[in-house]
Amino acid sequence: TKYDLKMQKRKEEEARRKKEERSGKIIAAVVIIALIAFVASFPIRKYMALNGTYITVGEEKITQVEFDYNYAVAKVGYLDTYGSYLSMFGMDTATIDDQSYDGTMTFREYFEQLAVQNIASTKALKAAAEAENFVYDTTLDYEMFIAEMSEQAATAGMPLKEYITDMYGPLATQDRLEDIIKETLYTGAYYEKKANSLVATDEEIVAYYGANKDTYDSVDYRMTTIKADLPTTNPDGS
C-alpha cells in the first residue's frame, strides 16, 4: 500500500541518516587523533633538532644548533671581507644565500662547505689541545663576546634574544650556544699559543734569509730599445 511504501521510505532515510552520522563521527575522531599526534610530535621534533645528529664531521656528531652557528660565522666572515665589493657589482647581500656563487653552486652551498671546514678545524684543534692537557679559562672571553653581541643587538634595535635567533638560526639561544662559543674560544686560544710558539727569532730569520736569498729577492723589469739618429757633435763644435 501507499502507507507501507511511505513507511519503508522513512525507514530507509532514517537508516541513511544514522549511517552518515556514524561516518561523520568516525571521520571527526580520526581527524582529532591525527591533530593530537601532530601536536604531540612538536616536542619530539624539537628535541631531535636540538639533540639529534644533524650532520657528521669525521666521527663528530653535530647538532643543527652547532651547524647553524658555524654557518652564520662563515657567512658573516665572508660578507665582512667581500660584502662591499659584491654590493658594488649590484648583488643584494641580504638575499645572497640562494644566489649563484660560481655557476656550480649557490652561496648557501658554499657557506655550508665553509661551516663544515670550520667545524672540522675546531674539533681537530680541541682534540690536539686536550691531548696536550691545554688549560684555558674562557669565562672572561665569553663575557666579552656576549657584551659585544649585546651592543650589536642594541645597535640593530633588537632584544638580545631576538638578535641571537636572527643571527644564528631559529633554534639558537644564549644558553644553547654557550658551550659552542666557549669551545671556539678554547680552541682559538690553543691555536694562538701554538702559533706564537712557532715564531722564529730575529737570528733565525737572518740566517734563513741568507741561505735563501735567491728565493726571496727577485726583480721584474722591462727593457725598451729606442733607435734614433743622434748628432756626433755639440752645437759648439766639440
Backbone bond lengths (Angstrom), bond angles and torsions (degrees), N, CA, C in turn:
res aa  C-N    CA-C-N  psi(-1)  N-CA   C-N-CA  omega(-1)  CA-C   N-CA-C  phi
1 T - - - 1.464 - - 1.519 109.15 -
2 K 1.336 115.19 166.98 1.467 119.94 177.83 1.528 110.64 -61.33
3 Y 1.340 114.61 -36.00 1.468 118.20 -179.43 1.527 110.59 -64.99
4 D 1.320 115.82 -43.66 1.465 119.91 179.08 1.524 111.79 -62.18
5 L 1.363 115.69 -41.83 1.461 119.75 178.56 1.532 111.23 -63.16
6 K 1.336 114.51 -39.27 1.460 120.31 -179.33 1.532 110.41 -65.41
7 M 1.333 116.55 -44.35 1.459 120.75 179.29 1.540 111.16 -65.61
8 Q 1.355 114.79 -38.73 1.454 119.27 178.12 1.515 111.20 -62.35
9 K 1.329 115.84 -40.73 1.471 121.03 179.07 1.517 110.86 -63.96
10 R 1.344 116.40 -40.80 1.457 120.54 178.53 1.531 111.10 -63.19
11 K 1.351 115.67 -42.47 1.466 119.35 179.07 1.521 111.27 -62.01
12 E 1.343 115.88 -40.59 1.466 119.78 179.89 1.526 111.09 -65.48
13 E 1.359 115.06 -41.20 1.466 119.06 179.29 1.521 110.84 -65.74
14 E 1.348 116.95 -40.02 1.456 121.26 179.38 1.528 110.79 -65.19
15 A 1.351 115.98 -40.88 1.455 120.33 178.79 1.529 111.18 -64.35
16 R 1.357 115.17 -40.76 1.463 119.81 179.14 1.528 110.72 -65.88
17 R 1.340 116.38 -38.84 1.470 120.55 -179.74 1.528 110.78 -64.05
18 K 1.345 115.07 -44.62 1.468 119.74 -179.90 1.524 110.57 -64.49
19 K 1.332 116.86 -37.66 1.461 121.07 178.89 1.524 110.90 -64.31
20 E 1.347 115.51 -42.00 1.457 120.38 179.26 1.516 110.70 -65.67
21 E 1.352 116.02 -38.02 1.456 119.36 178.57 1.525 110.81 -64.01
22 R 1.368 115.76 -44.07 1.457 119.48 179.05 1.531 110.98 -61.69
23 S 1.356 116.19 -42.90 1.469 120.62 179.14 1.520 110.96 -61.98
24 G 1.346 115.11 -42.29 1.462 119.68 179.82 1.513 111.99 -63.11
25 K 1.357 116.27 -40.62 1.461 120.08 179.14 1.524 111.19 -66.19
26 I 1.346 116.14 -39.66 1.465 120.27 179.12 1.520 110.63 -63.64
27 I 1.350 115.89 -45.45 1.475 120.62 179.73 1.521 110.43 -62.04
28 A 1.364 115.35 -43.75 1.469 119.35 179.81 1.517 110.90 -61.99
29 A 1.341 115.52 -41.00 1.463 119.37 179.73 1.520 111.16 -63.96
30 V 1.348 116.41 -41.64 1.466 120.91 178.74 1.522 110.84 -62.80
31 V 1.337 116.34 -42.97 1.464 120.85 179.34 1.520 110.46 -62.65
32 I 1.338 116.68 -43.46 1.466 120.59 -179.55 1.522 110.61 -63.19
33 I 1.338 116.68 -43.78 1.457 120.76 178.92 1.526 110.79 -61.79
34 A 1.346 115.42 -41.89 1.466 119.97 179.71 1.523 110.94 -63.45
35 L 1.341 116.17 -41.66 1.463 120.38 179.39 1.514 110.90 -65.08
36 I 1.327 116.05 -41.99 1.464 119.86 178.69 1.524 110.47 -61.55
37 A 1.331 115.85 -44.16 1.468 120.33 179.86 1.523 110.87 -63.88
38 F 1.347 116.02 -39.67 1.470 120.75 -179.12 1.522 110.50 -65.62
39 V 1.337 116.21 -46.15 1.458 120.48 -179.96 1.527 110.44 -66.22
40 A 1.339 115.60 -40.32 1.470 119.64 179.97 1.517 111.67 -64.44
41 S 1.341 117.03 -24.04 1.466 120.00 -178.80 1.519 112.53 -75.98
42 F 1.352 118.45 -16.69 1.458 121.19 -179.54 1.524 112.41 -56.03
43 P 1.350 118.80 -53.36 1.463 118.28 179.57 1.523 112.75 -60.86
44 I 1.330 117.27 -36.52 1.468 120.96 -179.51 1.516 110.19 -65.44
45 R 1.354 115.63 -46.28 1.463 119.21 -179.21 1.526 111.00 -64.73
46 K 1.327 116.11 -38.80 1.461 120.03 179.15 1.522 110.38 -66.46
47 Y 1.330 116.59 -41.50 1.464 120.56 178.72 1.527 110.20 -61.54
48 M 1.328 117.03 -43.56 1.454 120.95 -179.90 1.515 111.24 -65.05
49 A 1.349 116.46 -38.79 1.468 120.05 179.11 1.523 110.68 -65.69
50 L 1.340 116.59 -34.81 1.457 120.18 -177.28 1.527 112.64 -83.59
51 N 1.327 117.01 -33.84 1.451 120.64 -172.11 1.532 114.50 -118.41
52 G 1.326 116.78 -17.08 1.453 119.76 -179.06 1.518 111.79 -78.16
53 T 1.312 116.32 170.26 1.462 121.93 179.91 1.523 110.00 -83.53
54 Y 1.327 116.07 116.58 1.464 121.53 178.74 1.523 110.24 -86.77
55 I 1.329 116.38 -45.79 1.459 122.36 172.72 1.528 107.78 -142.87
56 T 1.317 116.38 165.23 1.456 121.82 174.71 1.521 108.60 -120.24
57 V 1.315 116.22 125.93 1.466 121.99 177.85 1.514 107.01 -115.14
58 G 1.332 116.20 108.59 1.460 119.05 -171.54 1.515 108.17 64.96
59 E 1.316 115.92 -121.11 1.465 120.62 176.39 1.525 111.64 -104.30
60 E 1.335 116.09 5.04 1.462 120.55 -177.70 1.530 110.55 -88.15
61 K 1.328 115.65 131.21 1.456 121.64 176.30 1.534 108.72 -94.62
62 I 1.318 115.67 119.66 1.457 121.66 -172.26 1.524 109.89 -109.22
63 T 1.327 116.42 131.00 1.460 120.80 177.17 1.522 109.73 -79.98
64 Q 1.325 115.88 167.01 1.463 119.87 178.70 1.524 111.09 -65.39
65 V 1.337 117.09 -35.41 1.466 120.44 179.28 1.524 110.37 -60.17
66 E 1.335 116.37 -45.73 1.464 120.49 -179.36 1.524 111.49 -67.72
67 F 1.327 116.54 -39.95 1.465 119.12 178.60 1.524 110.67 -64.91
68 D 1.334 117.20 -45.91 1.471 121.06 -179.74 1.528 110.77 -60.06
69 Y 1.329 116.89 -38.08 1.465 120.60 178.68 1.528 110.29 -62.34
70 N 1.320 116.80 -47.75 1.463 120.56 -179.17 1.525 111.50 -68.21
71 Y 1.324 117.02 -32.88 1.464 120.41 175.57 1.524 109.73 -62.59
72 A 1.331 116.18 -45.00 1.464 120.55 -179.93 1.518 111.29 -63.99
73 V 1.327 116.90 -41.09 1.470 121.09 178.71 1.531 110.33 -61.54
74 A 1.335 116.24 -43.49 1.464 120.52 179.15 1.526 111.13 -63.93
75 K 1.320 116.18 -43.57 1.462 120.58 -177.98 1.524 111.51 -66.78
76 V 1.330 116.29 -47.10 1.470 120.08 -179.39 1.519 110.41 -63.41
77 G 1.329 117.10 -41.68 1.461 120.33 178.89 1.519 112.04 -61.23
78 Y 1.325 115.99 -40.86 1.467 120.33 -179.85 1.529 110.41 -67.00
79 L 1.322 116.65 -44.56 1.463 120.18 -177.87 1.528 111.72 -69.01
80 D 1.335 117.26 -33.62 1.460 119.92 176.61 1.526 110.65 -62.54
81 T 1.331 116.03 -33.67 1.465 120.63 -177.76 1.529 112.42 -84.45
82 Y 1.332 116.68 -43.76 1.462 120.33 -170.72 1.528 114.40 -117.12
83 G 1.334 117.53 -2.58 1.460 119.97 -174.51 1.519 114.28 -56.85
84 S 1.331 116.96 -42.64 1.467 119.89 -178.32 1.519 111.20 -65.19
85 Y 1.339 116.72 -37.07 1.466 120.30 178.77 1.532 110.60 -67.65
86 L 1.332 116.03 -41.56 1.467 119.65 179.28 1.514 110.88 -62.56
87 S 1.332 116.65 -39.79 1.469 120.54 178.96 1.525 111.18 -64.71
88 M 1.352 116.27 -36.12 1.464 120.34 178.23 1.518 111.10 -61.98
89 F 1.329 116.82 -30.79 1.461 120.99 179.36 1.524 112.29 -90.24
90 G 1.335 116.48 9.02 1.457 120.20 174.45 1.518 115.32 86.33
91 M 1.329 118.24 12.06 1.461 120.05 -179.80 1.524 110.03 -84.02
92 D 1.313 116.63 135.48 1.459 122.15 177.58 1.528 107.83 -84.94
93 T 1.328 117.07 102.78 1.459 120.64 -176.79 1.522 112.32 -70.97
94 A 1.332 117.31 -15.79 1.465 119.97 178.64 1.523 111.33 -69.90
95 T 1.333 116.82 -23.73 1.473 121.14 179.90 1.522 110.32 -121.58
96 I 1.324 115.68 33.78 1.459 119.89 -171.90 1.527 113.28 -67.66
97 D 1.328 118.20 -29.70 1.468 121.18 -171.13 1.529 113.32 -52.78
98 D 1.325 116.61 -43.62 1.464 119.85 -174.13 1.524 113.29 -94.92
99 Q 1.324 117.89 5.77 1.454 120.91 176.28 1.528 110.12 -85.86
100 S 1.320 115.68 160.02 1.465 120.46 -176.62 1.525 110.68 -73.26
101 Y 1.319 115.64 135.02 1.465 120.71 177.69 1.526 111.23 -87.97
102 D 1.324 116.33 -52.45 1.461 119.32 -178.04 1.528 112.73 -142.49
103 G 1.321 117.41 16.85 1.455 120.21 -179.10 1.507 113.61 91.14
104 T 1.340 116.62 -17.49 1.466 119.86 179.21 1.521 112.53 -111.89
105 M 1.338 116.42 -17.04 1.462 120.90 179.13 1.522 109.72 -150.61
106 T 1.318 115.40 159.73 1.464 120.83 175.30 1.521 108.99 -86.03
107 F 1.338 115.70 168.03 1.457 119.28 175.60 1.529 110.38 -63.18
108 R 1.330 117.07 -32.58 1.461 119.90 178.09 1.529 110.39 -59.48
109 E 1.334 116.10 -45.71 1.467 120.44 179.48 1.529 110.84 -65.80
110 Y 1.335 116.12 -36.36 1.462 120.13 178.33 1.526 110.87 -66.24
111 F 1.340 116.46 -45.17 1.466 120.14 178.66 1.527 111.28 -65.29
112 E 1.316 116.95 -33.21 1.464 120.50 176.04 1.526 110.34 -63.11
113 Q 1.327 116.30 -41.34 1.467 120.09 177.50 1.529 110.77 -63.12
114 L 1.338 115.93 -43.36 1.464 119.51 178.47 1.519 110.93 -63.42
115 A 1.339 116.52 -38.57 1.468 120.43 179.27 1.525 110.68 -61.46
116 V 1.319 116.34 -44.11 1.467 120.49 179.28 1.528 110.31 -63.82
117 Q 1.331 116.81 -40.97 1.470 120.57 178.13 1.531 110.52 -62.97
118 N 1.342 116.48 -41.31 1.465 120.61 178.69 1.526 110.78 -62.04
119 I 1.331 115.57 -44.30 1.466 120.36 -179.98 1.527 110.11 -62.66
120 A 1.330 116.36 -46.02 1.461 120.72 -179.44 1.533 110.91 -59.96
121 S 1.330 116.68 -42.90 1.466 120.73 179.92 1.526 110.98 -65.07
122 T 1.328 115.66 -43.25 1.466 120.16 -179.39 1.525 111.31 -62.57
123 K 1.324 116.73 -45.46 1.465 120.42 -178.96 1.530 111.07 -66.28
124 A 1.328 116.52 -38.31 1.469 119.77 179.05 1.526 110.77 -66.33
125 L 1.325 116.99 -42.96 1.459 120.96 178.45 1.527 111.10 -64.55
126 K 1.325 115.83 -39.37 1.468 119.70 179.38 1.532 110.44 -63.41
127 A 1.323 116.34 -43.74 1.460 120.32 179.15 1.525 110.95 -61.66
128 A 1.336 116.21 -42.63 1.467 120.19 179.98 1.522 110.64 -66.68
129 A 1.332 116.95 -41.13 1.462 121.22 -179.37 1.525 111.02 -64.04
130 E 1.317 115.97 -45.01 1.461 119.77 179.95 1.522 111.44 -67.23
131 A 1.326 117.45 -33.11 1.465 120.89 177.64 1.524 111.29 -64.93
132 E 1.336 115.81 -29.60 1.470 120.93 178.83 1.516 111.94 -94.39
133 N 1.351 116.40 6.03 1.470 121.49 -178.63 1.528 111.64 57.96
134 F 1.321 115.60 37.30 1.457 121.09 179.53 1.526 108.87 -70.16
135 V 1.327 115.92 130.37 1.461 121.69 -179.19 1.520 109.00 -118.76
136 Y 1.320 115.88 131.48 1.472 120.16 178.17 1.518 108.62 -151.34
137 D 1.316 116.58 127.94 1.471 122.20 178.94 1.527 108.87 -86.52
138 T 1.313 116.64 113.66 1.466 121.24 -176.33 1.527 113.08 -89.95
139 T 1.330 117.94 3.73 1.477 121.23 -172.81 1.512 112.13 -56.31
140 L 1.327 116.82 -53.08 1.461 120.58 -177.23 1.528 111.17 -64.58
141 D 1.332 116.83 -44.33 1.466 120.43 179.34 1.529 110.96 -60.50
142 Y 1.315 115.72 -40.18 1.471 119.63 -179.55 1.523 110.47 -66.36
143 E 1.327 116.84 -41.53 1.468 120.01 178.70 1.527 110.65 -62.51
144 M 1.318 116.43 -39.46 1.472 120.52 178.09 1.526 110.38 -66.85
145 F 1.319 116.23 -38.32 1.465 120.99 178.55 1.526 110.41 -61.48
146 I 1.328 117.17 -46.89 1.461 121.48 -179.52 1.524 110.70 -66.69
147 A 1.339 116.58 -38.98 1.466 120.11 178.84 1.527 110.83 -62.14
148 E 1.330 115.68 -43.07 1.470 119.89 178.70 1.523 110.85 -65.33
149 M 1.330 116.61 -40.50 1.457 120.14 178.52 1.529 110.99 -65.82
150 S 1.316 116.87 -35.20 1.468 120.87 177.36 1.525 110.91 -64.98
151 E 1.334 116.36 -39.16 1.464 120.71 176.73 1.524 110.99 -63.91
152 Q 1.320 115.90 -42.16 1.459 120.06 178.73 1.525 111.11 -64.08
153 A 1.326 116.10 -38.59 1.467 120.42 178.04 1.526 110.49 -65.03
154 A 1.330 116.43 -41.70 1.464 120.65 179.18 1.530 110.64 -64.56
155 T 1.325 116.11 -40.36 1.463 120.43 178.21 1.523 110.96 -63.06
156 A 1.339 115.60 -36.39 1.467 120.40 179.08 1.527 112.21 -80.48
157 G 1.338 116.73 -4.67 1.457 120.23 -179.69 1.513 113.33 70.55
158 M 1.350 116.55 34.90 1.462 121.23 -176.59 1.524 109.85 -128.87
159 P 1.337 117.45 147.56 1.465 119.36 170.38 1.522 109.37 -63.01
160 L 1.322 117.17 151.23 1.453 121.13 -178.03 1.524 111.52 -57.10
161 K 1.326 116.60 -42.25 1.470 120.95 -179.13 1.525 110.72 -58.51
162 E 1.326 116.44 -45.58 1.466 120.88 179.88 1.516 111.19 -68.43
163 Y 1.324 116.73 -38.02 1.463 120.88 179.75 1.526 111.08 -63.18
164 I 1.333 116.91 -42.26 1.459 121.19 179.65 1.528 110.38 -62.17
165 T 1.326 116.43 -43.83 1.467 120.21 178.64 1.519 111.09 -64.37
166 D 1.319 116.11 -41.29 1.462 120.60 -179.62 1.523 111.30 -65.90
167 M 1.329 116.43 -35.82 1.459 120.67 -176.84 1.526 112.40 -81.73
168 Y 1.330 116.24 -43.97 1.457 120.20 -166.85 1.525 115.14 -115.17
169 G 1.320 117.30 11.40 1.458 119.35 174.16 1.518 113.48 109.36
170 P 1.322 117.16 159.34 1.466 122.23 -173.72 1.524 114.27 -65.06
171 L 1.323 118.18 -20.87 1.459 120.88 -179.22 1.523 112.53 -94.20
172 A 1.314 116.84 -5.78 1.462 120.93 -173.37 1.529 111.39 -76.99
173 T 1.330 115.15 135.12 1.458 123.57 169.09 1.523 106.80 -137.94
174 Q 1.321 116.24 166.13 1.459 118.92 179.85 1.527 111.20 -60.73
175 D 1.322 117.02 -42.01 1.469 120.30 -179.15 1.533 111.53 -64.70
176 R 1.345 116.22 -41.73 1.462 119.56 -177.86 1.521 112.79 -70.56
177 L 1.321 115.97 -25.91 1.466 119.60 -178.90 1.521 113.22 -89.98
178 E 1.321 117.25 -13.49 1.470 120.15 -172.01 1.529 112.53 -55.98
179 D 1.322 117.61 -52.42 1.471 119.89 -178.39 1.524 111.40 -64.77
180 I 1.329 116.97 -35.91 1.464 120.96 -179.98 1.526 110.25 -65.55
181 I 1.328 115.75 -45.47 1.466 120.46 -179.72 1.521 110.60 -65.84
182 K 1.328 116.49 -43.32 1.464 119.70 179.89 1.531 111.37 -63.65
183 E 1.318 116.65 -33.58 1.468 119.65 177.12 1.523 110.57 -64.39
184 T 1.344 117.49 -42.51 1.465 120.05 178.92 1.525 111.04 -67.56
185 L 1.330 117.44 -34.37 1.467 120.50 177.27 1.529 110.63 -68.12
186 Y 1.312 115.56 -39.91 1.477 121.08 178.97 1.528 110.85 -64.21
187 T 1.320 116.66 -48.75 1.463 119.91 -178.89 1.525 110.92 -69.52
188 G 1.332 116.87 -31.89 1.466 119.84 176.44 1.521 111.61 -64.67
189 A 1.328 116.08 -39.60 1.468 120.12 178.11 1.525 110.48 -66.44
190 Y 1.326 116.32 -39.11 1.465 120.10 178.34 1.525 110.69 -64.93
191 Y 1.308 116.58 -43.39 1.466 120.94 179.35 1.530 110.50 -60.89
192 E 1.327 115.90 -43.72 1.470 119.57 -179.91 1.525 110.57 -63.32
193 K 1.325 116.95 -41.24 1.462 120.70 178.54 1.535 110.50 -60.88
194 K 1.336 116.38 -45.52 1.457 119.87 -179.44 1.527 110.98 -65.95
195 A 1.323 116.27 -41.00 1.467 119.96 -179.42 1.523 110.63 -62.80
196 N 1.335 116.70 -42.58 1.467 120.41 179.84 1.519 111.88 -66.44
197 S 1.329 116.04 -33.38 1.464 119.22 -179.14 1.523 111.88 -71.88
198 L 1.324 116.46 -17.53 1.467 120.42 -178.70 1.522 112.77 -97.10
199 V 1.332 117.66 2.87 1.464 120.96 179.84 1.535 109.62 -70.50
200 A 1.338 116.37 131.56 1.462 121.41 -178.98 1.522 110.93 -78.27
201 T 1.332 116.32 151.89 1.469 120.92 175.14 1.524 109.35 -77.26
202 D 1.333 115.85 165.16 1.471 120.11 178.60 1.531 110.70 -59.79
203 E 1.316 116.40 -39.24 1.458 120.19 -179.81 1.532 111.02 -63.95
204 E 1.338 116.22 -41.55 1.463 120.53 179.17 1.527 110.90 -65.42
205 I 1.332 116.33 -38.14 1.468 120.47 179.26 1.525 110.31 -64.23
206 V 1.359 117.27 -46.38 1.467 121.43 -179.35 1.528 110.57 -62.42
207 A 1.323 116.22 -42.31 1.464 120.41 -178.93 1.525 110.99 -66.26
208 Y 1.329 116.32 -42.25 1.466 119.62 -179.16 1.524 110.45 -67.31
209 Y 1.343 115.95 -40.36 1.467 119.54 178.39 1.517 111.25 -62.59
210 G 1.347 116.43 -42.76 1.449 119.63 179.81 1.512 112.87 -60.64
211 A 1.319 116.39 -32.22 1.466 120.02 -178.77 1.526 112.96 -86.21
212 N 1.343 116.60 -9.99 1.469 119.74 -175.93 1.524 112.87 -134.47
213 K 1.343 115.42 36.24 1.464 119.50 -178.44 1.515 112.38 -58.63
214 D 1.330 115.92 -40.61 1.463 119.07 -177.00 1.535 111.84 -63.19
215 T 1.323 116.62 -24.97 1.467 120.39 179.39 1.525 111.13 -77.72
216 Y 1.319 116.48 -37.07 1.459 120.44 -173.76 1.528 113.90 -96.44
217 D 1.340 117.52 -29.31 1.464 120.09 -178.26 1.516 109.79 -95.77
218 S 1.304 117.15 117.31 1.464 121.29 177.10 1.517 108.57 -148.75
219 V 1.319 115.11 154.29 1.462 121.19 -178.64 1.519 108.70 -131.75
220 D 1.315 116.75 131.40 1.461 121.53 172.13 1.524 107.85 -100.86
221 Y 1.311 116.74 129.66 1.466 118.43 179.80 1.518 110.44 -145.10
222 R 1.333 114.33 160.46 1.467 121.89 173.73 1.525 107.78 -130.15
223 M 1.327 116.53 141.37 1.462 120.90 178.86 1.528 108.69 -121.09
224 T 1.300 114.62 128.72 1.465 120.38 178.05 1.530 108.80 -118.20
225 T 1.303 117.85 127.73 1.467 122.88 179.20 1.527 109.10 -101.33
226 I 1.340 115.56 125.26 1.467 120.62 179.50 1.536 108.40 -113.53
227 K 1.306 116.57 118.72 1.468 120.94 179.12 1.522 109.20 -87.56
228 A 1.329 115.62 133.50 1.466 119.69 179.99 1.526 110.31 -151.46
229 D 1.329 116.40 148.01 1.472 121.30 174.83 1.517 107.68 -89.24
230 L 1.309 116.95 110.50 1.467 122.24 -177.27 1.535 109.69 -104.61
231 P 1.317 117.65 144.82 1.489 120.71 177.17 1.521 110.23 -66.16
232 T 1.323 115.23 149.07 1.462 119.34 -178.70 1.531 111.17 -91.63
233 T 1.370 117.75 -12.53 1.478 119.65 178.34 1.496 109.35 -130.99
234 N 1.345 112.96 156.10 1.475 119.28 176.77 1.523 108.86 -80.83
235 P 1.320 117.25 165.91 1.487 120.06 179.08 1.519 113.83 -56.46
236 D 1.356 116.71 -27.08 1.479 118.15 -178.38 1.520 111.61 -85.09
237 G 1.334 116.26 3.84 1.450 119.36 176.03 1.506 114.19 93.97
238 S 1.327 118.16 -9.93 1.466 119.63 -179.53 1.518 110.29 -75.86
